[in-house]
Amino acid sequence: MAQEKLAIILGTEGNGLAPNTVAHCDYTACIPMSHNVDSLNVAAASAVAFWQLRAR
């Protein structure tokens, strides 16, 4: 069985993705932050995303 294709588009630390980019996405996700953490850099965010998708 062929696997689905998946593209992960990562935004900037502060502003995320442009609204036009989000409008073209089928799905969006947000990584919730804990107290005293404003944001993750793109390397850390991508590691979290890829870890969650590992068993997909």
PDBQT receptor file of N, H, CA, C and O in Angstrom, charges set to zero:
ATOM      1  N   MET A   1       0.843  -1.178   0.000  1.00  0.00    +0.000 N 
ATOM      2  CA  MET A   1       0.000   0.000   0.000  1.00  0.00    +0.000 C 
ATOM      3  C   MET A   1       0.892   1.246   0.000  1.00  0.00    +0.000 C 
ATOM      4  O   MET A   1       1.827   1.341   0.795  1.00  0.00    +0.000 OA
ATOM      5  N   ALA A   2       0.610   2.174  -0.869  1.00  0.00    +0.000 N 
ATOM      6  H   ALA A   2      -0.150   2.096  -1.514  1.00  0.00    +0.000 HD
ATOM      7  CA  ALA A   2       1.386   3.412  -0.960  1.00  0.00    +0.000 C 
ATOM      8  C   ALA A   2       1.081   4.307   0.236  1.00  0.00    +0.000 C 
ATOM      9  O   ALA A   2      -0.061   4.393   0.690  1.00  0.00    +0.000 OA
ATOM     10  N   GLN A   3       2.116   4.971   0.736  1.00  0.00    +0.000 N 
ATOM     11  H   GLN A   3       3.043   4.901   0.367  1.00  0.00    +0.000 HD
ATOM     12  CA  GLN A   3       1.926   5.892   1.843  1.00  0.00    +0.000 C 
ATOM     13  C   GLN A   3       1.496   7.252   1.321  1.00  0.00    +0.000 C 
ATOM     14  O   GLN A   3       1.833   7.641   0.202  1.00  0.00    +0.000 OA
ATOM     15  N   GLU A   4       0.744   7.970   2.151  1.00  0.00    +0.000 N 
ATOM     16  H   GLU A   4       0.470   7.654   3.059  1.00  0.00    +0.000 HD
ATOM     17  CA  GLU A   4       0.359   9.333   1.808  1.00  0.00    +0.000 C 
ATOM     18  C   GLU A   4       1.592  10.223   1.801  1.00  0.00    +0.000 C 
ATOM     19  O   GLU A   4       2.540   9.997   2.553  1.00  0.00    +0.000 OA
ATOM     20  N   LYS A   5       1.570  11.221   0.955  1.00  0.00    +0.000 N 
ATOM     21  H   LYS A   5       0.800  11.405   0.344  1.00  0.00    +0.000 HD
ATOM     22  CA  LYS A   5       2.640  12.218   0.963  1.00  0.00    +0.000 C 
ATOM     23  C   LYS A   5       2.296  13.276   2.000  1.00  0.00    +0.000 C 
ATOM     24  O   LYS A   5       1.130  13.603   2.220  1.00  0.00    +0.000 OA
ATOM     25  N   LEU A   6       3.322  13.795   2.622  1.00  0.00    +0.000 N 
ATOM     26  H   LEU A   6       4.270  13.530   2.443  1.00  0.00    +0.000 HD
ATOM     27  CA  LEU A   6       3.141  14.779   3.674  1.00  0.00    +0.000 C 
ATOM     28  C   LEU A   6       4.211  15.851   3.537  1.00  0.00    +0.000 C 
ATOM     29  O   LEU A   6       5.390  15.545   3.363  1.00  0.00    +0.000 OA
ATOM     30  N   ALA A   7       3.799  17.085   3.614  1.00  0.00    +0.000 N 
ATOM     31  H   ALA A   7       2.841  17.333   3.755  1.00  0.00    +0.000 HD
ATOM     32  CA  ALA A   7       4.741  18.207   3.648  1.00  0.00    +0.000 C 
ATOM     33  C   ALA A   7       4.546  18.927   4.970  1.00  0.00    +0.000 C 
ATOM     34  O   ALA A   7       3.421  19.240   5.359  1.00  0.00    +0.000 OA
ATOM     35  N   ILE A   8       5.632  19.181   5.646  1.00  0.00    +0.000 N 
ATOM     36  H   ILE A   8       6.546  18.927   5.330  1.00  0.00    +0.000 HD
ATOM     37  CA  ILE A   8       5.571  19.942   6.889  1.00  0.00    +0.000 C 
ATOM     38  C   ILE A   8       6.186  21.302   6.608  1.00  0.00    +0.000 C 
ATOM     39  O   ILE A   8       7.344  21.405   6.204  1.00  0.00    +0.000 OA
ATOM     40  N   ILE A   9       5.402  22.333   6.824  1.00  0.00    +0.000 N 
ATOM     41  H   ILE A   9       4.461  22.250   7.151  1.00  0.00    +0.000 HD
ATOM     42  CA  ILE A   9       5.839  23.705   6.574  1.00  0.00    +0.000 C 
ATOM     43  C   ILE A   9       5.967  24.384   7.931  1.00  0.00    +0.000 C 
ATOM     44  O   ILE A   9       4.998  24.466   8.687  1.00  0.00    +0.000 OA
ATOM     45  N   LEU A  10       7.145  24.861   8.229  1.00  0.00    +0.000 N 
ATOM     46  H   LEU A  10       7.931  24.795   7.615  1.00  0.00    +0.000 HD
ATOM     47  CA  LEU A  10       7.413  25.466   9.530  1.00  0.00    +0.000 C 
ATOM     48  C   LEU A  10       7.530  26.972   9.395  1.00  0.00    +0.000 C 
ATOM     49  O   LEU A  10       8.130  27.481   8.449  1.00  0.00    +0.000 OA
ATOM     50  N   GLY A  11       6.949  27.675  10.353  1.00  0.00    +0.000 N 
ATOM     51  H   GLY A  11       6.462  27.261  11.122  1.00  0.00    +0.000 HD
ATOM     52  CA  GLY A  11       6.976  29.128  10.323  1.00  0.00    +0.000 C 
ATOM     53  C   GLY A  11       8.073  29.699  11.202  1.00  0.00    +0.000 C 
ATOM     54  O   GLY A  11       8.854  28.967  11.809  1.00  0.00    +0.000 OA
ATOM     55  N   THR A  12       8.113  31.001  11.255  1.00  0.00    +0.000 N 
ATOM     56  H   THR A  12       7.479  31.596  10.762  1.00  0.00    +0.000 HD
ATOM     57  CA  THR A  12       9.112  31.690  12.070  1.00  0.00    +0.000 C 
ATOM     58  C   THR A  12       8.748  31.603  13.543  1.00  0.00    +0.000 C 
ATOM     59  O   THR A  12       7.607  31.322  13.908  1.00  0.00    +0.000 OA
ATOM     60  N   GLU A  13       9.738  31.848  14.368  1.00  0.00    +0.000 N 
ATOM     61  H   GLU A  13      10.665  32.076  14.071  1.00  0.00    +0.000 HD
ATOM     62  CA  GLU A  13       9.554  31.745  15.807  1.00  0.00    +0.000 C 
ATOM     63  C   GLU A  13       8.490  32.714  16.323  1.00  0.00    +0.000 C 
ATOM     64  O   GLU A  13       7.648  32.328  17.134  1.00  0.00    +0.000 OA
ATOM     65  N   GLY A  14       8.519  33.934  15.875  1.00  0.00    +0.000 N 
ATOM     66  H   GLY A  14       9.203  34.247  15.216  1.00  0.00    +0.000 HD
ATOM     67  CA  GLY A  14       7.598  34.936  16.401  1.00  0.00    +0.000 C 
ATOM     68  C   GLY A  14       6.239  34.950  15.737  1.00  0.00    +0.000 C 
ATOM     69  O   GLY A  14       5.212  34.879  16.412  1.00  0.00    +0.000 OA
ATOM     70  N   ASN A  15       6.226  35.043  14.410  1.00  0.00    +0.000 N 
ATOM     71  H   ASN A  15       7.060  35.101  13.861  1.00  0.00    +0.000 HD
ATOM     72  CA  ASN A  15       4.969  35.258  13.691  1.00  0.00    +0.000 C 
ATOM     73  C   ASN A  15       4.367  34.007  13.083  1.00  0.00    +0.000 C 
ATOM     74  O   ASN A  15       3.229  34.046  12.615  1.00  0.00    +0.000 OA
ATOM     75  N   GLY A  16       5.081  32.913  13.073  1.00  0.00    +0.000 N 
ATOM     76  H   GLY A  16       6.006  32.881  13.453  1.00  0.00    +0.000 HD
ATOM     77  CA  GLY A  16       4.543  31.693  12.462  1.00  0.00    +0.000 C 
ATOM     78  C   GLY A  16       4.495  31.819  10.955  1.00  0.00    +0.000 C 
ATOM     79  O   GLY A  16       5.381  32.411  10.339  1.00  0.00    +0.000 OA
ATOM     80  N   LEU A  17       3.454  31.258  10.368  1.00  0.00    +0.000 N 
ATOM     81  H   LEU A  17       2.734  30.777  10.868  1.00  0.00    +0.000 HD
ATOM     82  CA  LEU A  17       3.291  31.283   8.910  1.00  0.00    +0.000 C 
ATOM     83  C   LEU A  17       2.425  32.458   8.476  1.00  0.00    +0.000 C 
ATOM     84  O   LEU A  17       1.576  32.934   9.229  1.00  0.00    +0.000 OA
ATOM     85  N   ALA A  18       2.650  32.910   7.266  1.00  0.00    +0.000 N 
ATOM     86  H   ALA A  18       3.340  32.524   6.653  1.00  0.00    +0.000 HD
ATOM     87  CA  ALA A  18       1.813  33.971   6.700  1.00  0.00    +0.000 C 
ATOM     88  C   ALA A  18       0.391  33.442   6.525  1.00  0.00    +0.000 C 
ATOM     89  O   ALA A  18       0.209  32.263   6.222  1.00  0.00    +0.000 OA
ATOM     90  N   PRO A  19      -0.613  34.287   6.708  1.00  0.00    +0.000 N 
ATOM     91  CA  PRO A  19      -2.000  33.853   6.552  1.00  0.00    +0.000 C 
ATOM     92  C   PRO A  19      -2.274  33.183   5.203  1.00  0.00    +0.000 C 
ATOM     93  O   PRO A  19      -3.051  32.230   5.140  1.00  0.00    +0.000 OA
ATOM     94  N   ASN A  20      -1.657  33.660   4.136  1.00  0.00    +0.000 N 
ATOM     95  H   ASN A  20      -1.026  34.434   4.187  1.00  0.00    +0.000 HD
ATOM     96  CA  ASN A  20      -1.854  33.069   2.816  1.00  0.00    +0.000 C 
ATOM     97  C   ASN A  20      -1.317  31.636   2.771  1.00  0.00    +0.000 C 
ATOM     98  O   ASN A  20      -1.906  30.771   2.124  1.00  0.00    +0.000 OA
ATOM     99  N   THR A  21      -0.214  31.392   3.450  1.00  0.00    +0.000 N 
ATOM    100  H   THR A  21       0.264  32.096   3.976  1.00  0.00    +0.000 HD
ATOM    101  CA  THR A  21       0.349  30.038   3.510  1.00  0.00    +0.000 C 
ATOM    102  C   THR A  21      -0.583  29.120   4.282  1.00  0.00    +0.000 C 
ATOM    103  O   THR A  21      -0.861  28.004   3.840  1.00  0.00    +0.000 OA
ATOM    104  N   VAL A  22      -1.064  29.573   5.421  1.00  0.00    +0.000 N 
ATOM    105  H   VAL A  22      -0.838  30.479   5.779  1.00  0.00    +0.000 HD
ATOM    106  CA  VAL A  22      -1.984  28.777   6.242  1.00  0.00    +0.000 C 
ATOM    107  C   VAL A  22      -3.255  28.460   5.458  1.00  0.00    +0.000 C 
ATOM    108  O   VAL A  22      -3.802  27.364   5.581  1.00  0.00    +0.000 OA
ATOM    109  N   ALA A  23      -3.721  29.401   4.665  1.00  0.00    +0.000 N 
ATOM    110  H   ALA A  23      -3.276  30.292   4.565  1.00  0.00    +0.000 HD
ATOM    111  CA  ALA A  23      -4.946  29.197   3.882  1.00  0.00    +0.000 C 
ATOM    112  C   ALA A  23      -4.802  28.056   2.884  1.00  0.00    +0.000 C 
ATOM    113  O   ALA A  23      -5.801  27.447   2.502  1.00  0.00    +0.000 OA
ATOM    114  N   HIS A  24      -3.592  27.759   2.459  1.00  0.00    +0.000 N 
ATOM    115  H   HIS A  24      -2.781  28.255   2.769  1.00  0.00    +0.000 HD
ATOM    116  CA  HIS A  24      -3.364  26.681   1.497  1.00  0.00    +0.000 C 
ATOM    117  C   HIS A  24      -3.066  25.331   2.154  1.00  0.00    +0.000 C 
ATOM    118  O   HIS A  24      -2.857  24.338   1.456  1.00  0.00    +0.000 OA
ATOM    119  N   CYS A  25      -3.046  25.286   3.466  1.00  0.00    +0.000 N 
ATOM    120  H   CYS A  25      -3.216  26.093   4.033  1.00  0.00    +0.000 HD
ATOM    121  CA  CYS A  25      -2.754  24.040   4.186  1.00  0.00    +0.000 C 
ATOM    122  C   CYS A  25      -4.037  23.254   4.443  1.00  0.00    +0.000 C 
ATOM    123  O   CYS A  25      -5.087  23.834   4.719  1.00  0.00    +0.000 OA
ATOM    124  N   ASP A  26      -3.943  21.935   4.351  1.00  0.00    +0.000 N 
ATOM    125  H   ASP A  26      -3.090  21.463   4.127  1.00  0.00    +0.000 HD
ATOM    126  CA  ASP A  26      -5.081  21.083   4.700  1.00  0.00    +0.000 C 
ATOM    127  C   ASP A  26      -5.256  20.992   6.207  1.00  0.00    +0.000 C 
ATOM    128  O   ASP A  26      -6.381  20.927   6.702  1.00  0.00    +0.000 OA
ATOM    129  N   TYR A  27      -4.153  20.988   6.933  1.00  0.00    +0.000 N 
ATOM    130  H   TYR A  27      -3.239  21.041   6.530  1.00  0.00    +0.000 HD
ATOM    131  CA  TYR A  27      -4.166  20.888   8.388  1.00  0.00    +0.000 C 
ATOM    132  C   TYR A  27      -3.121  21.832   8.957  1.00  0.00    +0.000 C 
ATOM    133  O   TYR A  27      -2.130  22.149   8.300  1.00  0.00    +0.000 OA
ATOM    134  N   THR A  28      -3.352  22.274  10.179  1.00  0.00    +0.000 N 
ATOM    135  H   THR A  28      -4.157  22.016  10.712  1.00  0.00    +0.000 HD
ATOM    136  CA  THR A  28      -2.350  23.049  10.898  1.00  0.00    +0.000 C 
ATOM    137  C   THR A  28      -2.193  22.455  12.297  1.00  0.00    +0.000 C 
ATOM    138  O   THR A  28      -3.085  21.774  12.803  1.00  0.00    +0.000 OA
ATOM    139  N   ALA A  29      -1.066  22.720  12.896  1.00  0.00    +0.000 N 
ATOM    140  H   ALA A  29      -0.341  23.273  12.486  1.00  0.00    +0.000 HD
ATOM    141  CA  ALA A  29      -0.806  22.253  14.258  1.00  0.00    +0.000 C 
ATOM    142  C   ALA A  29      -0.056  23.337  15.010  1.00  0.00    +0.000 C 
ATOM    143  O   ALA A  29       0.645  24.160  14.422  1.00  0.00    +0.000 OA
ATOM    144  N   CYS A  30      -0.217  23.314  16.297  1.00  0.00    +0.000 N 
ATOM    145  H   CYS A  30      -0.786  22.645  16.774  1.00  0.00    +0.000 HD
ATOM    146  CA  CYS A  30       0.474  24.262  17.160  1.00  0.00    +0.000 C 
ATOM    147  C   CYS A  30       1.078  23.470  18.315  1.00  0.00    +0.000 C 
ATOM    148  O   CYS A  30       0.419  22.598  18.881  1.00  0.00    +0.000 OA
ATOM    149  N   ILE A  31       2.303  23.762  18.661  1.00  0.00    +0.000 N 
ATOM    150  H   ILE A  31       2.838  24.471  18.201  1.00  0.00    +0.000 HD
ATOM    151  CA  ILE A  31       2.950  23.101  19.795  1.00  0.00    +0.000 C 
ATOM    152  C   ILE A  31       2.691  23.956  21.032  1.00  0.00    +0.000 C 
ATOM    153  O   ILE A  31       3.154  25.095  21.100  1.00  0.00    +0.000 OA
ATOM    154  N   PRO A  32       1.961  23.426  22.007  1.00  0.00    +0.000 N 
ATOM    155  CA  PRO A  32       1.670  24.221  23.206  1.00  0.00    +0.000 C 
ATOM    156  C   PRO A  32       2.943  24.483  24.012  1.00  0.00    +0.000 C 
ATOM    157  O   PRO A  32       3.797  23.605  24.141  1.00  0.00    +0.000 OA
ATOM    158  N   MET A  33       3.059  25.677  24.543  1.00  0.00    +0.000 N 
ATOM    159  H   MET A  33       2.365  26.389  24.438  1.00  0.00    +0.000 HD
ATOM    160  CA  MET A  33       4.225  26.060  25.333  1.00  0.00    +0.000 C 
ATOM    161  C   MET A  33       3.897  25.925  26.818  1.00  0.00    +0.000 C 
ATOM    162  O   MET A  33       2.748  26.091  27.229  1.00  0.00    +0.000 OA
ATOM    163  N   SER A  34       4.916  25.624  27.613  1.00  0.00    +0.000 N 
ATOM    164  H   SER A  34       5.849  25.490  27.280  1.00  0.00    +0.000 HD
ATOM    165  CA  SER A  34       4.740  25.590  29.061  1.00  0.00    +0.000 C 
ATOM    166  C   SER A  34       5.071  26.970  29.626  1.00  0.00    +0.000 C 
ATOM    167  O   SER A  34       5.507  27.861  28.897  1.00  0.00    +0.000 OA
ATOM    168  N   HIS A  35       4.866  27.130  30.895  1.00  0.00    +0.000 N 
ATOM    169  H   HIS A  35       4.512  26.406  31.487  1.00  0.00    +0.000 HD
ATOM    170  CA  HIS A  35       5.138  28.422  31.538  1.00  0.00    +0.000 C 
ATOM    171  C   HIS A  35       6.596  28.830  31.338  1.00  0.00    +0.000 C 
ATOM    172  O   HIS A  35       7.495  27.989  31.355  1.00  0.00    +0.000 OA
ATOM    173  N   ASN A  36       6.810  30.092  31.154  1.00  0.00    +0.000 N 
ATOM    174  H   ASN A  36       6.080  30.775  31.140  1.00  0.00    +0.000 HD
ATOM    175  CA  ASN A  36       8.144  30.692  30.983  1.00  0.00    +0.000 C 
ATOM    176  C   ASN A  36       8.828  30.314  29.677  1.00  0.00    +0.000 C 
ATOM    177  O   ASN A  36      10.020  30.578  29.521  1.00  0.00    +0.000 OA
ATOM    178  N   VAL A  37       8.117  29.703  28.735  1.00  0.00    +0.000 N 
ATOM    179  H   VAL A  37       7.148  29.488  28.861  1.00  0.00    +0.000 HD
ATOM    180  CA  VAL A  37       8.671  29.394  27.413  1.00  0.00    +0.000 C 
ATOM    181  C   VAL A  37       7.797  30.102  26.384  1.00  0.00    +0.000 C 
ATOM    182  O   VAL A  37       6.627  29.760  26.218  1.00  0.00    +0.000 OA
ATOM    183  N   ASP A  38       8.363  31.084  25.698  1.00  0.00    +0.000 N 
ATOM    184  H   ASP A  38       9.314  31.363  25.833  1.00  0.00    +0.000 HD
ATOM    185  CA  ASP A  38       7.592  31.856  24.725  1.00  0.00    +0.000 C 
ATOM    186  C   ASP A  38       7.436  31.123  23.403  1.00  0.00    +0.000 C 
ATOM    187  O   ASP A  38       6.362  31.144  22.802  1.00  0.00    +0.000 OA
ATOM    188  N   SER A  39       8.510  30.469  22.944  1.00  0.00    +0.000 N 
ATOM    189  H   SER A  39       9.383  30.452  23.433  1.00  0.00    +0.000 HD
ATOM    190  CA  SER A  39       8.462  29.794  21.649  1.00  0.00    +0.000 C 
ATOM    191  C   SER A  39       9.639  28.833  21.534  1.00  0.00    +0.000 C 
ATOM    192  O   SER A  39      10.581  28.880  22.325  1.00  0.00    +0.000 OA
ATOM    193  N   LEU A  40       9.565  27.965  20.538  1.00  0.00    +0.000 N 
ATOM    194  H   LEU A  40       8.800  27.927  19.896  1.00  0.00    +0.000 HD
ATOM    195  CA  LEU A  40      10.670  27.062  20.208  1.00  0.00    +0.000 C 
ATOM    196  C   LEU A  40      11.312  27.541  18.915  1.00  0.00    +0.000 C 
ATOM    197  O   LEU A  40      10.625  28.067  18.039  1.00  0.00    +0.000 OA
ATOM    198  N   ASN A  41      12.625  27.364  18.787  1.00  0.00    +0.000 N 
ATOM    199  H   ASN A  41      13.183  26.937  19.499  1.00  0.00    +0.000 HD
ATOM    200  CA  ASN A  41      13.221  27.692  17.497  1.00  0.00    +0.000 C 
ATOM    201  C   ASN A  41      12.811  26.616  16.490  1.00  0.00    +0.000 C 
ATOM    202  O   ASN A  41      12.303  25.563  16.876  1.00  0.00    +0.000 OA
ATOM    203  N   VAL A  42      13.027  26.876  15.228  1.00  0.00    +0.000 N 
ATOM    204  H   VAL A  42      13.439  27.731  14.915  1.00  0.00    +0.000 HD
ATOM    205  CA  VAL A  42      12.517  25.984  14.183  1.00  0.00    +0.000 C 
ATOM    206  C   VAL A  42      13.141  24.593  14.269  1.00  0.00    +0.000 C 
ATOM    207  O   VAL A  42      12.482  23.608  13.938  1.00  0.00    +0.000 OA
ATOM    208  N   ALA A  43      14.386  24.492  14.704  1.00  0.00    +0.000 N 
ATOM    209  H   ALA A  43      14.921  25.292  14.973  1.00  0.00    +0.000 HD
ATOM    210  CA  ALA A  43      15.019  23.171  14.839  1.00  0.00    +0.000 C 
ATOM    211  C   ALA A  43      14.334  22.352  15.925  1.00  0.00    +0.000 C 
ATOM    212  O   ALA A  43      14.060  21.168  15.729  1.00  0.00    +0.000 OA
ATOM    213  N   ALA A  44      14.057  22.967  17.061  1.00  0.00    +0.000 N 
ATOM    214  H   ALA A  44      14.279  23.929  17.220  1.00  0.00    +0.000 HD
ATOM    215  CA  ALA A  44      13.383  22.263  18.152  1.00  0.00    +0.000 C 
ATOM    216  C   ALA A  44      11.946  21.919  17.770  1.00  0.00    +0.000 C 
ATOM    217  O   ALA A  44      11.475  20.818  18.056  1.00  0.00    +0.000 OA
ATOM    218  N   ALA A  45      11.252  22.848  17.128  1.00  0.00    +0.000 N 
ATOM    219  H   ALA A  45      11.635  23.742  16.895  1.00  0.00    +0.000 HD
ATOM    220  CA  ALA A  45       9.874  22.595  16.712  1.00  0.00    +0.000 C 
ATOM    221  C   ALA A  45       9.797  21.463  15.695  1.00  0.00    +0.000 C 
ATOM    222  O   ALA A  45       8.889  20.635  15.755  1.00  0.00    +0.000 OA
ATOM    223  N   SER A  46      10.736  21.422  14.769  1.00  0.00    +0.000 N 
ATOM    224  H   SER A  46      11.475  22.095  14.720  1.00  0.00    +0.000 HD
ATOM    225  CA  SER A  46      10.722  20.346  13.777  1.00  0.00    +0.000 C 
ATOM    226  C   SER A  46      11.021  19.004  14.434  1.00  0.00    +0.000 C 
ATOM    227  O   SER A  46      10.454  17.986  14.036  1.00  0.00    +0.000 OA
ATOM    228  N   ALA A  47      11.896  18.982  15.429  1.00  0.00    +0.000 N 
ATOM    229  H   ALA A  47      12.356  19.809  15.753  1.00  0.00    +0.000 HD
ATOM    230  CA  ALA A  47      12.182  17.736  16.145  1.00  0.00    +0.000 C 
ATOM    231  C   ALA A  47      10.928  17.215  16.837  1.00  0.00    +0.000 C 
ATOM    232  O   ALA A  47      10.660  16.014  16.807  1.00  0.00    +0.000 OA
ATOM    233  N   VAL A  48      10.164  18.099  17.457  1.00  0.00    +0.000 N 
ATOM    234  H   VAL A  48      10.383  19.075  17.481  1.00  0.00    +0.000 HD
ATOM    235  CA  VAL A  48       8.908  17.701  18.106  1.00  0.00    +0.000 C 
ATOM    236  C   VAL A  48       7.930  17.163  17.070  1.00  0.00    +0.000 C 
ATOM    237  O   VAL A  48       7.320  16.115  17.283  1.00  0.00    +0.000 OA
ATOM    238  N   ALA A  49       7.775  17.857  15.965  1.00  0.00    +0.000 N 
ATOM    239  H   ALA A  49       8.270  18.708  15.792  1.00  0.00    +0.000 HD
ATOM    240  CA  ALA A  49       6.834  17.429  14.920  1.00  0.00    +0.000 C 
ATOM    241  C   ALA A  49       7.224  16.078  14.336  1.00  0.00    +0.000 C 
ATOM    242  O   ALA A  49       6.378  15.196  14.188  1.00  0.00    +0.000 OA
ATOM    243  N   PHE A  50       8.486  15.915  14.006  1.00  0.00    +0.000 N 
ATOM    244  H   PHE A  50       9.173  16.631  14.126  1.00  0.00    +0.000 HD
ATOM    245  CA  PHE A  50       8.930  14.646  13.413  1.00  0.00    +0.000 C 
ATOM    246  C   PHE A  50       8.832  13.501  14.414  1.00  0.00    +0.000 C 
ATOM    247  O   PHE A  50       8.543  12.370  14.023  1.00  0.00    +0.000 OA
ATOM    248  N   TRP A  51       9.066  13.768  15.691  1.00  0.00    +0.000 N 
ATOM    249  H   TRP A  51       9.301  14.687  16.009  1.00  0.00    +0.000 HD
ATOM    250  CA  TRP A  51       8.929  12.733  16.715  1.00  0.00    +0.000 C 
ATOM    251  C   TRP A  51       7.473  12.265  16.785  1.00  0.00    +0.000 C 
ATOM    252  O   TRP A  51       7.209  11.067  16.879  1.00  0.00    +0.000 OA
ATOM    253  N   GLN A  52       6.544  13.198  16.741  1.00  0.00    +0.000 N 
ATOM    254  H   GLN A  52       6.759  14.172  16.665  1.00  0.00    +0.000 HD
ATOM    255  CA  GLN A  52       5.129  12.842  16.802  1.00  0.00    +0.000 C 
ATOM    256  C   GLN A  52       4.687  12.052  15.573  1.00  0.00    +0.000 C 
ATOM    257  O   GLN A  52       3.746  11.262  15.652  1.00  0.00    +0.000 OA
ATOM    258  N   LEU A  53       5.347  12.256  14.453  1.00  0.00    +0.000 N 
ATOM    259  H   LEU A  53       6.111  12.898  14.389  1.00  0.00    +0.000 HD
ATOM    260  CA  LEU A  53       4.967  11.586  13.201  1.00  0.00    +0.000 C 
ATOM    261  C   LEU A  53       5.721  10.282  12.956  1.00  0.00    +0.000 C 
ATOM    262  O   LEU A  53       5.471   9.616  11.951  1.00  0.00    +0.000 OA
ATOM    263  N   ARG A  54       6.620   9.906  13.830  1.00  0.00    +0.000 N 
ATOM    264  H   ARG A  54       6.823  10.446  14.647  1.00  0.00    +0.000 HD
ATOM    265  CA  ARG A  54       7.503   8.760  13.587  1.00  0.00    +0.000 C 
ATOM    266  C   ARG A  54       6.758   7.458  13.322  1.00  0.00    +0.000 C 
ATOM    267  O   ARG A  54       7.221   6.653  12.513  1.00  0.00    +0.000 OA
ATOM    268  N   ALA A  55       5.632   7.223  13.967  1.00  0.00    +0.000 N 
ATOM    269  H   ALA A  55       5.256   7.877  14.624  1.00  0.00    +0.000 HD
ATOM    270  CA  ALA A  55       4.904   5.956  13.806  1.00  0.00    +0.000 C 
ATOM    271  C   ALA A  55       3.831   6.037  12.728  1.00  0.00    +0.000 C 
ATOM    272  O   ALA A  55       3.085   5.080  12.519  1.00  0.00    +0.000 OA
ATOM    273  N   ARG A  56       3.752   7.147  12.060  1.00  0.00    +0.000 N 
ATOM    274  H   ARG A  56       4.358   7.925  12.230  1.00  0.00    +0.000 HD
ATOM    275  CA  ARG A  56       2.709   7.383  11.057  1.00  0.00    +0.000 C 
ATOM    276  C   ARG A  56       2.847   6.451   9.893  1.00  0.00    +0.000 C 
ATOM    277  O   ARG A  56       2.051   6.512   8.956  1.00  0.00    +0.000 OA
TER     278      ARG A  56
